[in-house]
Amino acid sequence: MENPDLWKWLTGQEQPPEGVSINPVFSAVRDKIMNNLSSHASPETRAIPGQPWVRGWDDIKKNAGSPVAGNQ
């Protein structure tokens, strides 16, 4: 699979194809990533499910109203 597609599936931006979503290894990795995002990423830096993640990795405090933490 292409890395951008895989990343979207793992972070919940898009639903993976059925053949991928039923794979137990994919499910375990996705669960781990989603738990880490939920525990360590500011909500305002995350994409709404179904929407692309468009913010940059270096967007910490660059503009008024920017999130305190970037997309680390």
C-alpha positions in Angstrom: 0.0 0.0 0.0 1.1 3.6 -0.5 2.3 5.4 2.6 -0.2 8.3 2.3 -3.2 5.9 2.1 -1.9 3.8 4.9 -1.4 6.9 7.1 -5.0 8.0 6.4 -6.4 4.6 7.3 -4.3 4.3 10.5 -5.2 7.8 11.8 -8.9 7.5 11.0 -9.0 10.1 8.2 -10.4 7.5 5.8 -11.9 4.1 6.1 -9.5 1.3 4.9 -10.7 -1.3 2.4 -12.3 -4.3 3.9 -9.3 -6.5 3.1 -7.1 -4.2 5.1 -9.5 -3.5 8.0 -10.0 -7.2 8.8 -6.2 -7.8 9.0 -5.4 -8.3 12.7 -1.9 -6.7 12.4 -3.4 -3.6 10.8 -6.1 -3.4 13.6 -3.5 -3.7 16.3 -1.3 -1.0 14.8 -4.3 1.3 14.2 -5.5 0.8 17.8 -2.0 1.7 19.1 -1.7 4.8 16.9 -5.2 6.0 17.8 -4.5 5.5 21.6 -1.3 7.4 21.2 -3.0 10.2 19.3 -5.8 10.4 21.9 -3.3 10.5 24.8 -0.6 12.8 23.3 -2.0 15.0 20.5 -3.9 18.3 21.0 -7.4 17.9 19.7 -7.1 21.0 17.6 -4.2 19.6 15.7 -6.0 16.5 14.6 -8.2 16.0 11.5 -11.9 15.4 11.8 -12.7 11.8 10.7 -13.2 11.8 7.0 -11.2 15.1 6.5 -7.6 15.3 5.5 -4.9 16.2 8.0 -3.6 19.5 6.5 -1.7 21.3 9.2 2.1 21.3 9.1 4.4 19.6 11.5 6.0 22.9 12.4 2.9 25.0 13.1 3.6 25.6 16.8 2.6 29.1 17.9 3.3 30.7 14.4 0.0 32.6 14.3 -2.4 34.1 16.7 -4.8 31.3 17.7 -2.4 28.6 16.7 -2.4 25.5 18.9 0.1 25.3 21.8 1.4 22.0 20.4 2.0 21.0 16.9 1.3 17.6 15.2 3.9 15.7 17.1 
